[in-house]
């Protein structure tokens, strides 16, 4: 069976439970969401008793028995190898925060249809009514036999790091926290192209990241792994540095591999002479701080809906400007990464998603831009049909090269 991008709402279902005027009379977003955004569709016909006897009993018993004797056959005779669980606890949903599992479902449904639309990967939204790390881990471990991969979504930091790490240790299928790694992959791709456009390499750049949550930490790790000259990360209290005594274990580890220059103090201090600003925190960066950056700087202000630096301000001082919004050029959008990454991993039955696979995804994504590279085009559109196939192929090849592919 496959997840189909349809809305099964009834045309007759037009009133809310309290009898008031339905919300979708006023807002097209509610109209689109009525009844949900996805359904399940059979991939085989069940038209008569012969079809039924093959699709269900007694024919299904032969397949079940074969899988019981040779468990790996589950990948050939069920949808396991082409379906991902999209798992959340609803504690960090978009810019809405901790809104709970039920309220997170519209986002998880949206994520699932993006998997299908952009990567050909079926996905099932799973919103959990628990927030303790071990409870989430145990629940997902018990669900895992039904899935070829797990996409963690909108789980608040710092728990998200521990949940992902423990699941990766327990499961032999890809576990990927998209809020971390999807953002990092697309950011790296855009940064590579921005550097290329201005005749520089990553090693020539000093970057400053605003935000030490899931995305900020993952971006820092990926930039360091890719060879960035230096990167400093700021949280609400300033630059994450080894001399601070208020750091969480995650931030203490972060301080150990970032900020080679030993910068202390505020975000504004770190931006003086910096080549790159990456915002994943919200808030507003004062214009004088942006003006203090190096000539030919890059500003990636990715908070939604309000970027940390408005593009109109950023363009006064920066050579390349990117945001998380679709109404400005150079949108840093996770949908450029996660469908192809999972499609590639599932294609070769990868046991996990390695750093090398993520780097390969970023390189492939950057390469799609090709000779069209320009200040307002350092990253392709999500609707560029070349994106998913390029990322899928690169991830699959990297999985084989790194020895985590099983077919």
PyMOL commands that set and color helices and strands:
alter all, ss='L'
color gray80, all
select helices_A, chain A and resi 23-25+28-33+49-55+59-69+71-77+80-82+101-119+133-146+159-170+178-197+202-204+214-226+249-257+267-271+287-291+311-317+334-336+338-347+355-372+386-401
alter helices_A, ss='H'
color red, helices_A
select strands_A, chain A and resi 2-4+39-41+83-88+122-127+149-152+174-177+206-210+230-235+238-239+276-279+297-301+318-323
alter strands_A, ss='S'
color yellow, strands_A
deselect
rebuild
show_as cartoon
